[in-house]
Amino acid sequence: MHEQQHIRVVIADDQELVRAGFAMVIGSQPDMEVVGQAGDGDQAVALARRLHPDVVLMDVRMPGMDGIEATRQITAMESDPHRTEHGFDGDDSDYAAGAGRVTRVIILTTFDLDEYVMSAINAGASGFLLKDTEPETLLASIRTVYQGNAIIAPSATKRLIENMVEGKLAPTEQPEVSDGTGTQYTDPELAELTEREREVLIEIAHGLSNQEIADKLFISLPTVKTHVAHILAKINARDRVQAVVFAYENRLVRP
């Protein structure tokens, strides 16, 4: 039977009790399964390469290779043409096809620090949560990331954005250009967006879901999804988190 889609998860944390706790929560869900556990970054990368899970829950501070570097290496595997050959056991018809399956990373940490958030985003992480996150939020976040979206802890998001606007954090080092009205932008990709795409990007930065954007702008959900795909491609953003960073960095929205 292949009707039930399972989200395959690897847990990477140097504390065995923490791994066990997350595994218990995830294992209780009918649409999820823990396929591996790692005690450090090297093990996490090895498991990701061998098992090609859908989601990796990644601790930041681990002995040896830390979670940020492990995240960078795992997300880089997407360009590996042989990645789907590792660890396939033939039990999942979707895996047999090997079509577009990617491993996404959610960073988990006890430290709500800006440098971790920026490092995680730059390393390609699709999410950032604190370890004391409620189980329901953790599970919802795994499903969100699995579906190709991104999540970030609300407290971290607010301070991240504030620091970016204040110039304390700089995701890019591109020179500023002017649009002729006196407004300074960092990324020339902004000029590639249509007016509607800018509107959608602004609502993404405000934290609205695709359905909420559709309702607010009086357009269909499929149209929103198309706009989001075009936006990500045009601004070279991996996911919605990077799109939010782009929007605030280019002053489309402010805290």
FIKOLZA-1660 file (N, C-alpha, C; in steps of 0.1 Angstrom, whole numbers, plus 5000, padded with zeros to 4 digits):
% residues 255
   i   px   py   pz ch aa at
   1 5008 4988 5000  A  M  N
   1 5000 5000 5000  A  M CA
   1 5009 5013 5000  A  M  C
   2 5006 5022 4991  A  H  N
   2 5014 5034 4990  A  H CA
   2 5005 5046 4992  A  H  C
   3 4993 5045 4996  A  E  N
   3 4984 5056 4998  A  E CA
   3 4989 5066 5008  A  E  C
   4 4994 5060 5019  A  Q  N
   4 4999 5069 5030  A  Q CA
   4 5013 5074 5027  A  Q  C
   5 5014 5087 5026  A  Q  N
   5 5027 5093 5023  A  Q CA
   5 5034 5096 5037  A  Q  C
   6 5046 5089 5038  A  H  N
   6 5053 5091 5050  A  H CA
   6 5064 5101 5049  A  H  C
   7 5065 5110 5058  A  I  N
   7 5076 5120 5059  A  I CA
   7 5088 5114 5066  A  I  C
   8 5099 5111 5059  A  R  N
   8 5110 5104 5065  A  R CA
   8 5120 5114 5072  A  R  C
   9 5122 5112 5085  A  V  N
   9 5129 5122 5093  A  V CA
   9 5142 5116 5099  A  V  C
  10 5152 5124 5099  A  V  N
  10 5165 5121 5106  A  V CA
  10 5166 5131 5117  A  V  C
  11 5170 5127 5129  A  I  N
  11 5172 5136 5140  A  I CA
  11 5187 5136 5144  A  I  C
  12 5192 5148 5144  A  A  N
  12 5206 5150 5147  A  A CA
  12 5208 5159 5159  A  A  C
  13 5212 5153 5170  A  D  N
  13 5215 5160 5183  A  D CA
  13 5224 5152 5191  A  D  C
  14 5234 5159 5198  A  D  N
  14 5244 5151 5206  A  D CA
  14 5238 5146 5219  A  D  C
  15 5226 5149 5223  A  Q  N
  15 5220 5144 5235  A  Q CA
  15 5210 5133 5232  A  Q  C
  16 5213 5121 5237  A  E  N
  16 5205 5110 5234  A  E CA
  16 5190 5111 5239  A  E  C
  17 5189 5118 5250  A  L  N
  17 5175 5120 5256  A  L CA
  17 5167 5129 5247  A  L  C
  18 5174 5139 5242  A  V  N
  18 5167 5149 5233  A  V CA
  18 5162 5141 5220  A  V  C
  19 5171 5133 5214  A  R  N
  19 5168 5126 5202  A  R CA
  19 5156 5116 5205  A  R  C
  20 5156 5110 5217  A  A  N
  20 5146 5100 5220  A  A CA
  20 5132 5108 5222  A  A  C
  21 5133 5120 5228  A  G  N
  21 5120 5127 5229  A  G CA
  21 5114 5131 5216  A  G  C
  22 5123 5136 5207  A  F  N
  22 5118 5140 5194  A  F CA
  22 5113 5128 5186  A  F  C
  23 5120 5117 5187  A  A  N
  23 5116 5105 5180  A  A CA
  23 5103 5100 5185  A  A  C
  24 5100 5101 5198  A  M  N
  24 5087 5097 5203  A  M CA
  24 5076 5105 5198  A  M  C
  25 5078 5118 5197  A  V  N
  25 5067 5127 5192  A  V CA
  25 5065 5124 5177  A  V  C
  26 5075 5123 5170  A  I  N
  26 5074 5121 5155  A  I CA
  26 5068 5108 5152  A  I  C
  27 5073 5098 5160  A  G  N
  27 5068 5084 5157  A  G CA
  27 5054 5082 5160  A  G  C
  28 5048 5091 5168  A  S  N
  28 5034 5090 5171  A  S CA
  28 5024 5094 5160  A  S  C
  29 5030 5099 5149  A  Q  N
  29 5022 5105 5138  A  Q CA
  29 5021 5094 5127  A  Q  C
  30 5009 5092 5122  A  P  N
  30 5007 5082 5111  A  P CA
  30 5014 5086 5098  A  P  C
  31 5017 5099 5096  A  D  N
  31 5023 5103 5083  A  D CA
  31 5038 5106 5084  A  D  C
  32 5044 5102 5096  A  M  N
  32 5059 5104 5097  A  M CA
  32 5066 5092 5103  A  M  C
  33 5079 5091 5100  A  E  N
  33 5087 5080 5106  A  E CA
  33 5101 5085 5107  A  E  C
  34 5107 5082 5118  A  V  N
  34 5122 5085 5121  A  V CA
  34 5130 5074 5114  A  V  C
  35 5138 5077 5104  A  V  N
  35 5146 5067 5097  A  V CA
  35 5160 5067 5102  A  V  C
  36 5164 5076 5110  A  G  N
  36 5178 5076 5115  A  G CA
  36 5180 5087 5125  A  G  C
  37 5191 5084 5134  A  Q  N
  37 5194 5094 5144  A  Q CA
  37 5210 5096 5144  A  Q  C
  38 5214 5108 5146  A  A  N
  38 5228 5111 5145  A  A CA
  38 5232 5119 5158  A  A  C
  39 5245 5116 5163  A  G  N
  39 5249 5123 5174  A  G CA
  39 5259 5135 5172  A  G  C
  40 5262 5137 5159  A  D  N
  40 5270 5148 5155  A  D CA
  40 5268 5151 5140  A  D  C
  41 5274 5162 5136  A  G  N
  41 5272 5167 5122  A  G CA
  41 5277 5157 5112  A  G  C
  42 5288 5150 5114  A  D  N
  42 5294 5141 5104  A  D CA
  42 5284 5129 5102  A  D  C
  43 5278 5124 5113  A  Q  N
  43 5269 5113 5112  A  Q CA
  43 5256 5118 5105  A  Q  C
  44 5252 5130 5108  A  A  N
  44 5240 5136 5101  A  A CA
  44 5242 5136 5086  A  A  C
  45 5253 5141 5082  A  V  N
  45 5256 5142 5067  A  V CA
  45 5257 5128 5061  A  V  C
  46 5263 5119 5068  A  A  N
  46 5264 5105 5063  A  A CA
  46 5250 5099 5062  A  A  C
  47 5242 5101 5072  A  L  N
  47 5228 5095 5071  A  L CA
  47 5220 5102 5060  A  L  C
  48 5221 5115 5059  A  A  N
  48 5214 5122 5048  A  A CA
  48 5218 5116 5034  A  A  C
  49 5231 5114 5033  A  R  N
  49 5236 5109 5020  A  R CA
  49 5231 5095 5017  A  R  C
  50 5231 5087 5028  A  R  N
  50 5227 5073 5026  A  R CA
  50 5212 5071 5025  A  R  C
  51 5204 5078 5034  A  L  N
  51 5190 5075 5035  A  L CA
  51 5182 5085 5027  A  L  C
  52 5187 5097 5024  A  H  N
  52 5180 5108 5017  A  H CA
  52 5166 5110 5023  A  H  C
  53 5166 5114 5036  A  P  N
  53 5153 5117 5043  A  P CA
  53 5147 5129 5037  A  P  C
  54 5134 5131 5040  A  D  N
  54 5127 5143 5036  A  D CA
  54 5131 5155 5045  A  D  C
  55 5132 5153 5058  A  V  N
  55 5135 5164 5067  A  V CA
  55 5146 5159 5077  A  V  C
  56 5155 5168 5080  A  V  N
  56 5165 5166 5091  A  V CA
  56 5163 5176 5101  A  V  C
  57 5161 5172 5114  A  L  N
  57 5160 5181 5125  A  L CA
  57 5175 5182 5130  A  L  C
  58 5180 5194 5130  A  M  N
  58 5195 5196 5132  A  M CA
  58 5198 5205 5144  A  M  C
  59 5205 5199 5153  A  D  N
  59 5209 5207 5164  A  D CA
  59 5221 5216 5159  A  D  C
  60 5222 5228 5165  A  V  N
  60 5233 5237 5161  A  V CA
  60 5246 5233 5167  A  V  C
  61 5247 5231 5180  A  R  N
  61 5259 5229 5187  A  R CA
  61 5261 5214 5189  A  R  C
  62 5270 5208 5182  A  M  N
  62 5274 5194 5183  A  M CA
  62 5289 5192 5182  A  M  C
  63 5294 5182 5188  A  P  N
  63 5309 5180 5187  A  P CA
  63 5313 5177 5173  A  P  C
  64 5326 5181 5170  A  G  N
  64 5330 5179 5156  A  G CA
  64 5324 5189 5147  A  G  C
  65 5318 5184 5136  A  M  N
  65 5311 5193 5127  A  M CA
  65 5298 5198 5133  A  M  C
  66 5296 5211 5133  A  D  N
  66 5284 5217 5139  A  D CA
  66 5272 5216 5130  A  D  C
  67 5260 5220 5135  A  G  N
  67 5248 5218 5127  A  G CA
  67 5248 5227 5115  A  G  C
  68 5254 5239 5115  A  I  N
  68 5254 5248 5104  A  I CA
  68 5261 5242 5092  A  I  C
  69 5274 5237 5095  A  E  N
  69 5282 5231 5084  A  E CA
  69 5275 5219 5079  A  E  C
  70 5269 5211 5088  A  A  N
  70 5262 5199 5083  A  A CA
  70 5251 5202 5074  A  A  C
  71 5243 5213 5078  A  T  N
  71 5232 5218 5070  A  T CA
  71 5237 5222 5056  A  T  C
  72 5248 5229 5056  A  R  N
  72 5254 5234 5043  A  R CA
  72 5257 5222 5034  A  R  C
  73 5263 5212 5040  A  Q  N
  73 5267 5200 5032  A  Q CA
  73 5255 5192 5027  A  Q  C
  74 5245 5191 5036  A  I  N
  74 5233 5183 5032  A  I CA
  74 5225 5190 5021  A  I  C
  75 5223 5204 5022  A  T  N
  75 5216 5211 5012  A  T CA
  75 5223 5211 4999  A  T  C
  76 5236 5210 4999  A  A  N
  76 5244 5209 4987  A  A CA
  76 5243 5196 4980  A  A  C
  77 5237 5186 4986  A  M  N
  77 5235 5173 4980  A  M CA
  77 5225 5174 4969  A  M  C
  78 5217 5184 4969  A  E  N
  78 5206 5185 4959  A  E CA
  78 5212 5185 4945  A  E  C
  79 5224 5190 4944  A  S  N
  79 5230 5191 4930  A  S CA
  79 5238 5178 4927  A  S  C
  80 5237 5168 4936  A  D  N
  80 5244 5155 4934  A  D CA
  80 5235 5146 4925  A  D  C
  81 5239 5143 4913  A  P  N
  81 5231 5135 4904  A  P CA
  81 5229 5121 4909  A  P  C
  82 5238 5116 4919  A  H  N
  82 5237 5103 4924  A  H CA
  82 5230 5102 4937  A  H  C
  83 5225 5113 4942  A  R  N
  83 5219 5113 4956  A  R CA
  83 5208 5103 4958  A  R  C
  84 5200 5100 4948  A  T  N
  84 5188 5091 4949  A  T CA
  84 5192 5077 4949  A  T  C
  85 5205 5074 4946  A  E  N
  85 5210 5060 4946  A  E CA
  85 5213 5055 4960  A  E  C
  86 5215 5064 4970  A  H  N
  86 5219 5060 4983  A  H CA
  86 5207 5056 4991  A  H  C
  87 5208 5044 4996  A  G  N
  87 5198 5040 5006  A  G CA
  87 5184 5037 5002  A  G  C
  88 5181 5037 4989  A  F  N
  88 5168 5034 4985  A  F CA
  88 5165 5019 4987  A  F  C
  89 5154 5015 4994  A  D  N
  89 5152 5001 4997  A  D CA
  89 5140 4995 4989  A  D  C
  90 5135 5003 4980  A  G  N
  90 5125 4998 4971  A  G CA
  90 5111 4997 4977  A  G  C
  91 5109 5002 4989  A  D  N
  91 5096 5001 4996  A  D CA
  91 5086 5012 4992  A  D  C
  92 5091 5023 4986  A  D  N
  92 5083 5035 4983  A  D CA
  92 5083 5038 4969  A  D  C
  93 5072 5037 4962  A  S  N
  93 5072 5039 4948  A  S CA
  93 5076 5053 4944  A  S  C
  94 5073 5063 4953  A  D  N
  94 5078 5076 4950  A  D CA
  94 5093 5077 4950  A  D  C
  95 5099 5070 4959  A  Y  N
  95 5114 5070 4959  A  Y CA
  95 5119 5063 4947  A  Y  C
  96 5112 5052 4942  A  A  N
  96 5117 5045 4930  A  A CA
  96 5118 5054 4919  A  A  C
  97 5108 5064 4918  A  A  N
  97 5108 5074 4907  A  A CA
  97 5120 5083 4909  A  A  C
  98 5123 5086 4922  A  G  N
  98 5134 5095 4925  A  G CA
  98 5132 5109 4919  A  G  C
  99 5119 5113 4918  A  A  N
  99 5116 5126 4911  A  A CA
  99 5116 5137 4921  A  A  C
 100 5127 5145 4920  A  G  N
 100 5127 5158 4927  A  G CA
 100 5127 5157 4942  A  G  C
 101 5130 5146 4948  A  R  N
 101 5130 5145 4963  A  R CA
 101 5142 5153 4968  A  R  C
 102 5140 5161 4978  A  V  N
 102 5151 5169 4984  A  V CA
 102 5150 5167 4999  A  V  C
 103 5162 5169 5005  A  T  N
 103 5163 5168 5020  A  T CA
 103 5163 5183 5025  A  T  C
 104 5153 5186 5033  A  R  N
 104 5152 5199 5039  A  R CA
 104 5156 5199 5054  A  R  C
 105 5162 5209 5059  A  V  N
 105 5167 5210 5072  A  V CA
 105 5160 5220 5081  A  V  C
 106 5156 5215 5093  A  I  N
 106 5151 5224 5103  A  I CA
 106 5161 5225 5114  A  I  C
 107 5166 5237 5117  A  I  N
 107 5176 5239 5127  A  I CA
 107 5168 5240 5141  A  I  C
 108 5173 5233 5151  A  L  N
 108 5168 5233 5164  A  L CA
 108 5179 5237 5174  A  L  C
 109 5176 5247 5182  A  T  N
 109 5186 5252 5192  A  T CA
 109 5179 5257 5204  A  T  C
 110 5186 5257 5215  A  T  N
 110 5182 5263 5228  A  T CA
 110 5185 5278 5228  A  T  C
 111 5193 5283 5218  A  F  N
 111 5198 5296 5218  A  F CA
 111 5191 5304 5207  A  F  C
 112 5183 5314 5211  A  D  N
 112 5175 5323 5202  A  D CA
 112 5184 5334 5198  A  D  C
 113 5194 5331 5190  A  L  N
 113 5204 5342 5186  A  L CA
 113 5204 5345 5171  A  L  C
 114 5206 5358 5168  A  D  N
 114 5205 5362 5155  A  D CA
 114 5215 5356 5146  A  D  C
 115 5228 5354 5151  A  E  N
 115 5238 5348 5142  A  E CA
 115 5235 5334 5138  A  E  C
 116 5228 5327 5146  A  Y  N
 116 5224 5313 5143  A  Y CA
 116 5213 5313 5132  A  Y  C
 117 5204 5323 5133  A  V  N
 117 5193 5324 5123  A  V CA
 117 5199 5327 5109  A  V  C
 118 5208 5337 5109  A  M  N
 118 5214 5341 5096  A  M CA
 118 5222 5330 5090  A  M  C
 119 5230 5324 5099  A  S  N
 119 5239 5313 5095  A  S CA
 119 5231 5301 5089  A  S  C
 120 5220 5298 5096  A  A  N
 120 5211 5287 5091  A  A CA
 120 5205 5290 5078  A  A  C
 121 5200 5302 5076  A  I  N
 121 5194 5306 5063  A  I CA
 121 5205 5306 5052  A  I  C
 122 5217 5311 5055  A  N  N
 122 5227 5311 5045  A  N CA
 122 5232 5297 5041  A  N  C
 123 5231 5288 5051  A  A  N
 123 5235 5274 5049  A  A CA
 123 5224 5266 5041  A  A  C
 124 5212 5272 5039  A  G  N
 124 5202 5266 5032  A  G CA
 124 5191 5259 5040  A  G  C
 125 5191 5262 5053  A  A  N
 125 5180 5256 5061  A  A CA
 125 5167 5261 5057  A  A  C
 126 5157 5253 5059  A  S  N
 126 5143 5257 5056  A  S CA
 126 5135 5261 5068  A  S  C
 127 5141 5259 5080  A  G  N
 127 5134 5263 5092  A  G CA
 127 5143 5265 5103  A  G  C
 128 5138 5272 5113  A  F  N
 128 5146 5275 5125  A  F CA
 128 5136 5275 5137  A  F  C
 129 5138 5266 5146  A  L  N
 129 5129 5265 5158  A  L CA
 129 5137 5264 5171  A  L  C
 130 5131 5268 5182  A  L  N
 130 5137 5266 5195  A  L CA
 130 5133 5252 5200  A  L  C
 131 5142 5246 5208  A  K  N
 131 5140 5232 5213  A  K CA
 131 5128 5231 5222  A  K  C
 132 5124 5243 5228  A  D  N
 132 5112 5242 5237  A  D CA
 132 5099 5245 5230  A  D  C
 133 5100 5244 5216  A  T  N
 133 5088 5245 5208  A  T CA
 133 5078 5234 5212  A  T  C
 134 5065 5238 5212  A  E  N
 134 5054 5228 5215  A  E CA
 134 5055 5217 5205  A  E  C
 135 5052 5204 5209  A  P  N
 135 5052 5193 5200  A  P CA
 135 5043 5196 5188  A  P  C
 136 5031 5202 5190  A  E  N
 136 5022 5204 5179  A  E CA
 136 5028 5214 5168  A  E  C
 137 5036 5224 5173  A  T  N
 137 5042 5233 5165  A  T CA
 137 5054 5226 5157  A  T  C
 138 5061 5218 5164  A  L  N
 138 5072 5210 5157  A  L CA
 138 5067 5202 5146  A  L  C
 139 5056 5194 5149  A  L  N
 139 5050 5185 5139  A  L CA
 139 5045 5193 5127  A  L  C
 140 5038 5204 5130  A  A  N
 140 5033 5213 5119  A  A CA
 140 5044 5219 5111  A  A  C
 141 5055 5222 5117  A  S  N
 141 5067 5227 5110  A  S CA
 141 5073 5217 5101  A  S  C
 142 5074 5205 5106  A  I  N
 142 5079 5194 5097  A  I CA
 142 5071 5193 5085  A  I  C
 143 5058 5193 5086  A  R  N
 143 5049 5191 5075  A  R CA
 143 5050 5203 5065  A  R  C
 144 5051 5215 5071  A  T  N
 144 5053 5227 5063  A  T CA
 144 5065 5227 5055  A  T  C
 145 5076 5223 5061  A  V  N
 145 5089 5223 5054  A  V CA
 145 5089 5212 5043  A  V  C
 146 5083 5201 5047  A  Y  N
 146 5082 5189 5037  A  Y CA
 146 5074 5194 5024  A  Y  C
 147 5064 5202 5026  A  Q  N
 147 5056 5207 5015  A  Q CA
 147 5063 5217 5006  A  Q  C
 148 5076 5221 5010  A  G  N
 148 5083 5230 5002  A  G CA
 148 5083 5245 5008  A  G  C
 149 5076 5247 5019  A  N  N
 149 5076 5260 5025  A  N CA
 149 5087 5261 5035  A  N  C
 150 5087 5272 5043  A  A  N
 150 5098 5274 5053  A  A CA
 150 5092 5280 5065  A  A  C
 151 5098 5277 5076  A  I  N
 151 5093 5283 5089  A  I CA
 151 5105 5288 5097  A  I  C
 152 5102 5297 5106  A  I  N
 152 5112 5303 5115  A  I CA
 152 5105 5308 5128  A  I  C
 153 5112 5305 5139  A  A  N
 153 5106 5309 5152  A  A CA
 153 5102 5324 5152  A  A  C
 154 5089 5326 5156  A  P  N
 154 5084 5340 5156  A  P CA
 154 5093 5350 5163  A  P  C
 155 5098 5346 5175  A  S  N
 155 5107 5356 5182  A  S CA
 155 5120 5359 5174  A  S  C
 156 5125 5348 5168  A  A  N
 156 5137 5350 5160  A  A CA
 156 5134 5359 5148  A  A  C
 157 5123 5356 5141  A  T  N
 157 5119 5364 5129  A  T CA
 157 5119 5379 5132  A  T  C
 158 5112 5382 5143  A  K  N
 158 5110 5397 5146  A  K CA
 158 5123 5404 5149  A  K  C
 159 5132 5398 5157  A  R  N
 159 5145 5404 5159  A  R CA
 159 5154 5404 5147  A  R  C
 160 5153 5393 5140  A  L  N
 160 5161 5392 5127  A  L CA
 160 5158 5403 5118  A  L  C
 161 5145 5405 5116  A  I  N
 161 5141 5416 5107  A  I CA
 161 5145 5430 5112  A  I  C
 162 5143 5432 5125  A  E  N
 162 5146 5445 5131  A  E CA
 162 5161 5448 5129  A  E  C
 163 5169 5438 5132  A  N  N
 163 5184 5439 5130  A  N CA
 163 5188 5442 5116  A  N  C
 164 5181 5435 5106  A  M  N
 164 5184 5437 5092  A  M CA
 164 5181 5451 5088  A  M  C
 165 5169 5456 5092  A  V  N
 165 5165 5470 5089  A  V CA
 165 5174 5480 5095  A  V  C
 166 5179 5477 5107  A  E  N
 166 5188 5486 5114  A  E CA
 166 5203 5485 5108  A  E  C
 167 5205 5476 5099  A  G  N
 167 5218 5474 5093  A  G CA
 167 5228 5466 5101  A  G  C
 168 5223 5459 5112  A  K  N
 168 5232 5451 5120  A  K CA
 168 5235 5438 5113  A  K  C
 169 5227 5433 5104  A  L  N
 169 5229 5421 5097  A  L CA
 169 5228 5423 5082  A  L  C
 170 5236 5418 5074  A  A  N
 170 5236 5420 5060  A  A CA
 170 5237 5407 5053  A  A  C
 171 5225 5401 5048  A  P  N
 171 5226 5389 5041  A  P CA
 171 5234 5389 5028  A  P  C
 172 5235 5400 5021  A  T  N
 172 5242 5401 5009  A  T CA
 172 5252 5412 5010  A  T  C
 173 5261 5412 5000  A  E  N
 173 5271 5423 5000  A  E CA
 173 5270 5430 4986  A  E  C
 174 5259 5429 4980  A  Q  N
 174 5257 5435 4967  A  Q CA
 174 5256 5451 4968  A  Q  C
 175 5261 5458 4959  A  P  N
 175 5261 5473 4960  A  P CA
 175 5246 5478 4958  A  P  C
 176 5243 5488 4965  A  E  N
 176 5230 5494 4964  A  E CA
 176 5228 5501 4951  A  E  C
 177 5216 5500 4945  A  V  N
 177 5212 5508 4933  A  V CA
 177 5199 5515 4936  A  V  C
 178 5197 5526 4928  A  S  N
 178 5185 5534 4930  A  S CA
 178 5175 5531 4919  A  S  C
 179 5162 5532 4923  A  D  N
 179 5152 5530 4912  A  D CA
 179 5148 5544 4906  A  D  C
 180 5155 5554 4910  A  G  N
 180 5152 5568 4904  A  G CA
 180 5143 5576 4913  A  G  C
 181 5138 5570 4923  A  T  N
 181 5129 5578 4932  A  T CA
 181 5135 5581 4945  A  T  C
 182 5148 5578 4946  A  G  N
 182 5155 5581 4959  A  G CA
 182 5155 5569 4968  A  G  C
 183 5147 5558 4965  A  T  N
 183 5147 5546 4973  A  T CA
 183 5159 5537 4970  A  T  C
 184 5166 5533 4980  A  Q  N
 184 5178 5525 4978  A  Q CA
 184 5175 5510 4979  A  Q  C
 185 5179 5502 4969  A  Y  N
 185 5177 5488 4970  A  Y CA
 185 5190 5481 4969  A  Y  C
 186 5191 5469 4975  A  T  N
 186 5203 5462 4975  A  T CA
 186 5204 5452 4963  A  T  C
 187 5193 5447 4959  A  D  N
 187 5193 5436 4949  A  D CA
 187 5187 5441 4936  A  D  C
 188 5194 5440 4925  A  P  N
 188 5188 5444 4912  A  P CA
 188 5177 5434 4907  A  P  C
 189 5177 5422 4913  A  E  N
 189 5166 5413 4910  A  E CA
 189 5152 5418 4913  A  E  C
 190 5151 5428 4922  A  L  N
 190 5138 5434 4925  A  L CA
 190 5132 5440 4913  A  L  C
 191 5139 5445 4904  A  A  N
 191 5134 5451 4891  A  A CA
 191 5128 5441 4882  A  A  C
 192 5131 5428 4884  A  E  N
 192 5125 5417 4876  A  E CA
 192 5111 5414 4880  A  E  C
 193 5107 5418 4892  A  L  N
 193 5093 5414 4897  A  L CA
 193 5083 5423 4891  A  L  C
 194 5071 5417 4887  A  T  N
 194 5060 5425 4883  A  T CA
 194 5053 5431 4895  A  T  C
 195 5044 5441 4892  A  E  N
 195 5037 5447 4904  A  E CA
 195 5030 5437 4912  A  E  C
 196 5023 5428 4905  A  R  N
 196 5016 5417 4913  A  R CA
 196 5025 5408 4921  A  R  C
 197 5036 5405 4915  A  E  N
 197 5046 5397 4923  A  E CA
 197 5051 5404 4935  A  E  C
 198 5053 5417 4933  A  R  N
 198 5057 5425 4945  A  R CA
 198 5047 5425 4956  A  R  C
 199 5034 5426 4952  A  E  N
 199 5023 5426 4961  A  E CA
 199 5023 5412 4969  A  E  C
 200 5025 5401 4961  A  V  N
 200 5025 5388 4968  A  V CA
 200 5037 5387 4977  A  V  C
 201 5049 5392 4973  A  L  N
 201 5061 5391 4981  A  L CA
 201 5059 5399 4994  A  L  C
 202 5053 5410 4993  A  I  N
 202 5050 5418 5005  A  I CA
 202 5042 5410 5015  A  I  C
 203 5032 5403 5010  A  E  N
 203 5023 5395 5019  A  E CA
 203 5030 5383 5024  A  E  C
 204 5039 5377 5017  A  I  N
 204 5047 5367 5022  A  I CA
 204 5056 5372 5034  A  I  C
 205 5061 5384 5032  A  A  N
 205 5070 5390 5043  A  A CA
 205 5061 5393 5055  A  A  C
 206 5048 5395 5053  A  H  N
 206 5040 5398 5064  A  H CA
 206 5035 5385 5071  A  H  C
 207 5040 5373 5066  A  G  N
 207 5037 5360 5072  A  G CA
 207 5024 5354 5067  A  G  C
 208 5018 5359 5057  A  L  N
 208 5005 5353 5052  A  L CA
 208 5008 5340 5044  A  L  C
 209 4999 5330 5046  A  S  N
 209 4999 5318 5038  A  S CA
 209 4994 5320 5024  A  S  C
 210 4996 5310 5015  A  N  N
 210 4991 5312 5002  A  N CA
 210 4976 5315 5001  A  N  C
 211 4969 5307 5009  A  Q  N
 211 4954 5309 5009  A  Q CA
 211 4951 5323 5014  A  Q  C
 212 4958 5328 5025  A  E  N
 212 4955 5341 5030  A  E CA
 212 4958 5352 5020  A  E  C
 213 4969 5350 5012  A  I  N
 213 4973 5359 5002  A  I CA
 213 4962 5359 4991  A  I  C
 214 4957 5347 4987  A  A  N
 214 4947 5346 4977  A  A CA
 214 4934 5354 4981  A  A  C
 215 4930 5352 4994  A  D  N
 215 4918 5359 4999  A  D CA
 215 4920 5374 4999  A  D  C
 216 4932 5379 5004  A  K  N
 216 4934 5393 5005  A  K CA
 216 4935 5400 4991  A  K  C
 217 4941 5393 4982  A  L  N
 217 4943 5400 4969  A  L CA
 217 4933 5396 4959  A  L  C
 218 4923 5388 4963  A  F  N
 218 4912 5384 4955  A  F CA
 218 4916 5377 4942  A  F  C
 219 4925 5367 4944  A  I  N
 219 4930 5359 4933  A  I CA
 219 4929 5344 4937  A  I  C
 220 4930 5335 4928  A  S  N
 220 4929 5321 4931  A  S CA
 220 4942 5316 4938  A  S  C
 221 4940 5305 4945  A  L  N
 221 4951 5298 4952  A  L CA
 221 4962 5293 4941  A  L  C
 222 4958 5287 4930  A  P  N
 222 4968 5283 4920  A  P CA
 222 4976 5295 4915  A  P  C
 223 4969 5306 4913  A  T  N
 223 4976 5318 4908  A  T CA
 223 4986 5323 4918  A  T  C
 224 4983 5323 4931  A  V  N
 224 4992 5326 4941  A  V CA
 224 5005 5317 4941  A  V  C
 225 5002 5304 4940  A  K  N
 225 5013 5295 4939  A  K CA
 225 5022 5297 4927  A  K  C
 226 5016 5301 4916  A  T  N
 226 5024 5304 4904  A  T CA
 226 5033 5317 4907  A  T  C
 227 5026 5327 4913  A  H  N
 227 5034 5339 4916  A  H CA
 227 5046 5336 4925  A  H  C
 228 5043 5328 4936  A  V  N
 228 5054 5325 4945  A  V CA
 228 5065 5318 4938  A  V  C
 229 5062 5308 4930  A  A  N
 229 5072 5301 4922  A  A CA
 229 5081 5311 4914  A  A  C
 230 5074 5320 4907  A  H  N
 230 5081 5330 4899  A  H CA
 230 5090 5339 4907  A  H  C
 231 5084 5343 4919  A  I  N
 231 5092 5352 4927  A  I CA
 231 5105 5345 4932  A  I  C
 232 5104 5333 4937  A  L  N
 232 5115 5326 4942  A  L CA
 232 5126 5324 4931  A  L  C
 233 5121 5321 4919  A  A  N
 233 5131 5320 4908  A  A CA
 233 5137 5333 4904  A  A  C
 234 5130 5344 4904  A  K  N
 234 5135 5356 4900  A  K CA
 234 5145 5362 4910  A  K  C
 235 5142 5360 4923  A  I  N
 235 5151 5366 4933  A  I CA
 235 5162 5356 4938  A  I  C
 236 5162 5344 4931  A  N  N
 236 5172 5334 4935  A  N CA
 236 5170 5330 4950  A  N  C
 237 5158 5329 4954  A  A  N
 237 5156 5325 4968  A  A CA
 237 5153 5310 4969  A  A  C
 238 5158 5304 4979  A  R  N
 238 5156 5289 4980  A  R CA
 238 5142 5286 4985  A  R  C
 239 5137 5295 4994  A  D  N
 239 5123 5293 5000  A  D CA
 239 5118 5306 5005  A  D  C
 240 5107 5305 5012  A  R  N
 240 5100 5317 5017  A  R CA
 240 5108 5324 5027  A  R  C
 241 5116 5317 5035  A  V  N
 241 5124 5324 5045  A  V CA
 241 5133 5334 5038  A  V  C
 242 5140 5329 5028  A  Q  N
 242 5149 5338 5021  A  Q CA
 242 5141 5349 5013  A  Q  C
 243 5129 5346 5009  A  A  N
 243 5121 5356 5003  A  A CA
 243 5118 5367 5013  A  A  C
 244 5115 5364 5025  A  V  N
 244 5112 5374 5036  A  V CA
 244 5124 5382 5038  A  V  C
 245 5136 5376 5039  A  V  N
 245 5148 5383 5041  A  V CA
 245 5150 5393 5029  A  V  C
 246 5148 5388 5017  A  F  N
 246 5149 5397 5005  A  F CA
 246 5140 5409 5006  A  F  C
 247 5127 5407 5010  A  A  N
 247 5117 5417 5011  A  A CA
 247 5121 5428 5021  A  A  C
 248 5126 5424 5033  A  Y  N
 248 5130 5434 5043  A  Y CA
 248 5143 5440 5039  A  Y  C
 249 5152 5433 5034  A  E  N
 249 5165 5438 5030  A  E CA
 249 5163 5449 5019  A  E  C
 250 5153 5447 5011  A  N  N
 250 5151 5457 5000  A  N CA
 250 5140 5467 5003  A  N  C
 251 5136 5467 5016  A  R  N
 251 5127 5477 5022  A  R CA
 251 5113 5477 5015  A  R  C
 252 5109 5466 5011  A  L  N
 252 5095 5465 5006  A  L CA
 252 5085 5465 5018  A  L  C
 253 5090 5461 5029  A  V  N
 253 5082 5461 5041  A  V CA
 253 5091 5465 5053  A  V  C
 254 5085 5469 5064  A  R  N
 254 5093 5473 5076  A  R CA
 254 5086 5467 5088  A  R  C
 255 5094 5465 5099  A  P  N
 255 5088 5460 5111  A  P CA
 255 5076 5468 5116  A  P  C
% end
